[in-house]
Amino acid sequence: MENANQIVKTMGADVWDGDPELIADHDLLHRVQAFTNREARLLDTGRVREWLDEMIHPDIRYVIISRQLRYIEERRYLPPDSVFIYDDDHGVLNARVEQQLHPQNWRINPREAYVRIGTNLEVTKGSAKDRLFVRTNWHLRRMRRQYQIDDFIYSRHDELVITPDQGFKFVKRFIAFAERGVQGRNMTLFL
C-alpha cells in the first residue's frame, strides 16, 4: 500500500516539480478554465450530485494529504511527514454526496455558504493521449452562521480525461494540504 509521500508520483503531481511544457492552445485553456469554473459554481451552490454525476469520472481517485512542514535537517521524527485526509474512489465520493444531501445532516441547518477562487491555471499533457494534467491554486471560504468562517488555501493537481464529445471529466485529484492539523472546524467538504 502506498504511503502519503509515495502518492505524489501515482497521482501525477510530480510532473509539476520541474518545468513541464505547458499547453499554449488558447481554446483548450479556455475550455479547461470554464470546466474548473463550472465545478466551483456547482460546489459553491450545493449541487454536489450534479458535480459527481457530470464532472467526475467513474475511475476517480480523490486524494488529500496533510503535510507537516519540517526543518530540512529534521531528525527528531520517525513518522512520515504526510498523512492521508482522504483517499476516495467514486463509491466513497458518492457516499459523501449522499451524506451531504441527507435532510438529517447537521451541516445543512443552517446552510453553509461557500466561495471558491481559483487561479494560476496551468495545463500540460497527461499520462495518456486523452489526458491533461492541470494545476491550480485555490482559496475556499466556508461561512456558517455569524462567526463560523473557515479558510482553506491549497494547490490542486488534477488529471482530466478528454471525453468523446471533447468535454472533460476529473479522473484524479491530488491536494497536499500544508497544515498538519486542519485549522477549520472540519474538512467535510469537497476541495
Helices and strands as residue ranges (DSSP letters): H 7-10, G 13-17, H 26-44, H 48-55, E 56-67, E 82-88, H 90-101, G 106-108, E 113-125, E 131-144, E 148-162, E 168-177
